[in-house]
């Protein structure tokens, strides 16, 4: 029995592995932090029901799939806040992997440029468009803060406008920072070349993959941007 618990805990920590925001190695996350990520910052202690940390703890000790309603709550919180957090994305990743009993230790941990899932690619694209915006200007409101909810659930209705807006930022970079422009343009083209058509609607699990694609690309960009001196 002790051996089974150790095996389950090992798998539980393996499932939650996720790159840090800056592209470095991510730290393990505790049960309460995972549960609290489903609630607005500062409100978790008041709003959380005992069932939330309970099901996460049971999965850690006993194994088995995490309930799908955790994914629903996490995706809903992403859209409500118009942003993602590493802790919430670790939980999203765990729900998806536990559903398929995924054993691959490196699956969805960090950016995978070979992942051609349309939802994942759309998430990557949003992150790179935001990166271009930040390189060109210091926005009061970023693309993500304005468009995350729509882009993550109905990409076809969001990305046309986003790409048009990004062209103005790219034009500015081409004139003022040509070296950075070339690098960011190439990264943008690499992602766009793999998206044949923007999906009209993303299902719940696809919205989770969108969030992971966005986060992975953002972490990668932040790591690269240190060398490019992009804030």
GIBEL-V173153 format. One record per backbone hydrogen bond with DSSP energy under -0.5 kcal/mol. CO is the residue of the C=O (numbers start at 1). NH is the residue of the N-H. E is the energy in kcal/mol with one decimal. If there is no record, write none. Layout:
# GIBEL-V173153
co:CO nh:NH e:E
co:CO nh:NH e:E
This chain:
# GIBEL-V173153
co:1 nh:5 e:-2.2
co:2 nh:6 e:-2.3
co:3 nh:7 e:-2.1
co:4 nh:8 e:-2.5
co:5 nh:9 e:-2.8
co:6 nh:10 e:-2.4
co:7 nh:11 e:-2.2
co:8 nh:12 e:-2.4
co:9 nh:13 e:-2.4
co:10 nh:14 e:-1.8
co:11 nh:15 e:-2.5
co:12 nh:16 e:-1.3
co:14 nh:17 e:-1.1
co:20 nh:23 e:-2.1
co:24 nh:20 e:-2.6
co:30 nh:34 e:-1.9
co:31 nh:35 e:-2.4
co:32 nh:36 e:-3.1
co:33 nh:37 e:-1.3
co:35 nh:38 e:-1.5
co:36 nh:39 e:-1.9
co:40 nh:43 e:-2.6
co:40 nh:44 e:-0.6
co:43 nh:46 e:-0.5
co:43 nh:47 e:-2.5
co:44 nh:48 e:-2.8
co:49 nh:52 e:-1.7
co:49 nh:53 e:-0.6
co:50 nh:54 e:-1.6
co:51 nh:55 e:-2.2
co:52 nh:56 e:-1.4
co:53 nh:57 e:-2.6
co:54 nh:58 e:-2.5
co:55 nh:59 e:-1.7
co:56 nh:60 e:-1.7
co:57 nh:61 e:-2.2
co:58 nh:62 e:-3.3
co:58 nh:63 e:-0.5
co:59 nh:63 e:-1.3
co:67 nh:70 e:-1.5
co:67 nh:71 e:-0.6
co:68 nh:72 e:-1.9
co:69 nh:73 e:-2.3
co:70 nh:74 e:-2.3
co:71 nh:75 e:-2.7
co:72 nh:76 e:-2.4
co:73 nh:77 e:-2.1
co:74 nh:78 e:-2.2
co:75 nh:79 e:-1.9
co:76 nh:80 e:-2.2
co:77 nh:81 e:-2.3
co:78 nh:82 e:-1.1
co:78 nh:83 e:-1.6
co:85 nh:89 e:-2.4
co:86 nh:90 e:-2.3
co:87 nh:91 e:-1.6
co:88 nh:92 e:-2.1
co:89 nh:93 e:-2.8
co:90 nh:94 e:-2.2
co:91 nh:95 e:-2.3
co:92 nh:96 e:-2.2
co:93 nh:97 e:-2.7
co:94 nh:98 e:-2.6
co:95 nh:99 e:-1.7
co:96 nh:100 e:-1.1
co:97 nh:102 e:-2.9
co:104 nh:107 e:-1.0
co:106 nh:109 e:-1.1
co:109 nh:19 e:-2.8
co:111 nh:113 e:-0.5
co:112 nh:115 e:-1.6
co:114 nh:116 e:-0.7
co:117 nh:121 e:-2.5
co:118 nh:122 e:-2.2
co:119 nh:123 e:-2.0
co:120 nh:124 e:-2.1
co:121 nh:125 e:-2.5
co:122 nh:126 e:-2.2
co:123 nh:127 e:-1.8
co:124 nh:128 e:-2.1
co:125 nh:129 e:-2.4
co:126 nh:130 e:-2.2
co:127 nh:131 e:-2.1
co:128 nh:132 e:-2.2
co:129 nh:133 e:-2.2
co:130 nh:134 e:-2.4
co:131 nh:135 e:-2.0
co:132 nh:136 e:-1.7
co:133 nh:137 e:-2.6
co:137 nh:139 e:-0.7
co:142 nh:146 e:-1.4
co:143 nh:147 e:-3.1
co:144 nh:148 e:-2.2
co:147 nh:151 e:-3.1
co:148 nh:152 e:-2.5
co:149 nh:153 e:-0.6
co:150 nh:153 e:-0.9
co:150 nh:154 e:-3.4
co:153 nh:202 e:-2.4
co:154 nh:157 e:-1.4
co:155 nh:158 e:-1.6
co:155 nh:159 e:-2.5
co:158 nh:162 e:-1.9
co:159 nh:163 e:-2.6
co:160 nh:164 e:-1.7
co:161 nh:165 e:-2.3
co:162 nh:166 e:-2.2
co:163 nh:167 e:-1.3
co:164 nh:168 e:-0.8
co:165 nh:168 e:-0.6
co:165 nh:169 e:-1.0
co:166 nh:170 e:-2.6
co:167 nh:171 e:-2.4
co:168 nh:172 e:-1.7
co:169 nh:173 e:-2.3
co:170 nh:174 e:-2.6
co:171 nh:175 e:-1.3
co:172 nh:176 e:-2.6
co:173 nh:177 e:-2.6
co:177 nh:181 e:-2.7
co:178 nh:182 e:-2.3
co:179 nh:183 e:-1.6
co:180 nh:184 e:-2.7
co:181 nh:185 e:-2.9
co:182 nh:186 e:-2.0
co:183 nh:187 e:-2.0
co:184 nh:188 e:-2.5
co:185 nh:189 e:-2.5
co:186 nh:190 e:-2.1
co:187 nh:191 e:-1.5
co:188 nh:192 e:-2.7
co:189 nh:193 e:-2.3
co:191 nh:194 e:-1.5
co:192 nh:195 e:-1.6
co:194 nh:196 e:-0.8
co:199 nh:156 e:-2.2
co:203 nh:207 e:-2.3
co:204 nh:208 e:-1.6
co:205 nh:209 e:-2.0
co:206 nh:210 e:-2.5
co:207 nh:211 e:-2.0
co:208 nh:212 e:-1.9
co:209 nh:213 e:-2.7
co:210 nh:214 e:-2.6
co:211 nh:215 e:-2.4
co:212 nh:216 e:-3.0
co:213 nh:217 e:-2.2
co:214 nh:218 e:-2.4
co:215 nh:219 e:-2.8
co:216 nh:220 e:-2.3
co:217 nh:221 e:-2.9
co:218 nh:222 e:-2.7
co:219 nh:223 e:-1.9
co:220 nh:224 e:-2.3
co:221 nh:225 e:-3.2
co:222 nh:226 e:-1.0
co:224 nh:227 e:-1.1
co:224 nh:228 e:-1.2
co:225 nh:229 e:-1.3
co:225 nh:230 e:-2.0
